Amino acid sequence: MAGAPMQIGGRVVGVLLIGNDNPRRYLPDDLALLQAIAERVALAIERAQTLEGERAARAETLAAQEA
């Protein structure tokens, strides 16, 4: 099994793990690819959190305007 941290702004938000039924050593290229994927996943998480925050703020503004 191998893992790579998913970081947003230096803060770890998760770990991406890979494994195989057959024990094996992962090559440096395998680990580099895993880290690259983990970085992309962290970026997607960050963007989703930002979008959700914007949606919540927009909904709050609309609710205040309607009140």
C-alpha positions as CSV (number, residue, x, y, z in Angstrom):
1,M,0.0,0.0,0.0
2,A,1.1,3.5,-0.7
3,G,-0.3,6.9,0.2
4,A,0.0,10.6,-0.7
5,P,-1.3,13.5,1.3
6,M,-4.0,15.8,-0.2
7,Q,-3.1,19.3,0.9
8,I,-4.9,22.6,0.7
9,G,-2.7,25.6,1.6
10,G,-0.3,23.4,3.6
11,R,-3.2,21.8,5.5
12,V,-3.7,18.0,5.0
13,V,-7.4,17.4,4.2
14,G,-7.0,13.7,3.4
15,V,-4.8,10.9,2.1
16,L,-5.1,9.2,-1.2
17,L,-4.2,5.5,-0.8
18,I,-3.5,2.8,-3.3
19,G,-3.1,-0.9,-2.8
20,N,-2.8,-4.2,-4.6
21,D,-3.8,-7.7,-3.6
22,N,-0.3,-8.8,-4.4
23,P,2.4,-7.2,-2.2
24,R,4.8,-5.1,-4.3
25,R,7.1,-2.2,-4.1
26,Y,6.0,1.0,-5.8
27,L,8.5,2.6,-8.0
28,P,9.4,6.3,-7.7
29,D,7.4,7.0,-10.9
30,D,4.3,5.3,-9.3
31,L,4.6,7.5,-6.2
32,A,5.1,10.6,-8.2
33,L,2.0,9.9,-10.2
34,L,0.1,9.2,-7.0
35,Q,1.2,12.5,-5.5
36,A,0.2,14.4,-8.7
37,I,-3.3,12.8,-8.5
38,A,-3.6,13.7,-4.8
39,E,-2.7,17.3,-5.6
40,R,-5.4,17.4,-8.3
41,V,-8.0,15.9,-6.0
42,A,-7.1,18.4,-3.3
43,L,-7.5,21.2,-5.8
44,A,-11.0,19.8,-6.7
45,I,-11.9,19.7,-3.0
46,E,-10.8,23.3,-2.5
47,R,-12.8,24.5,-5.5
48,A,-15.9,22.6,-4.4
49,Q,-15.6,24.2,-0.9
50,T,-15.2,27.6,-2.4
51,L,-18.2,27.1,-4.7
52,E,-20.3,25.9,-1.8
53,G,-19.3,28.9,0.3
54,E,-20.3,31.2,-2.5
55,R,-23.6,29.5,-2.9
56,A,-24.4,29.7,0.8
57,A,-23.5,33.4,0.9
58,R,-25.6,34.1,-2.2
59,A,-28.6,32.3,-0.6
60,E,-28.1,34.2,2.6
61,T,-28.1,37.5,0.7
62,L,-31.2,36.6,-1.2
63,A,-33.0,35.6,2.0
64,A,-32.1,38.9,3.7
65,Q,-33.3,40.8,0.7
66,E,-36.6,39.0,0.7
67,A,-37.2,39.6,4.4
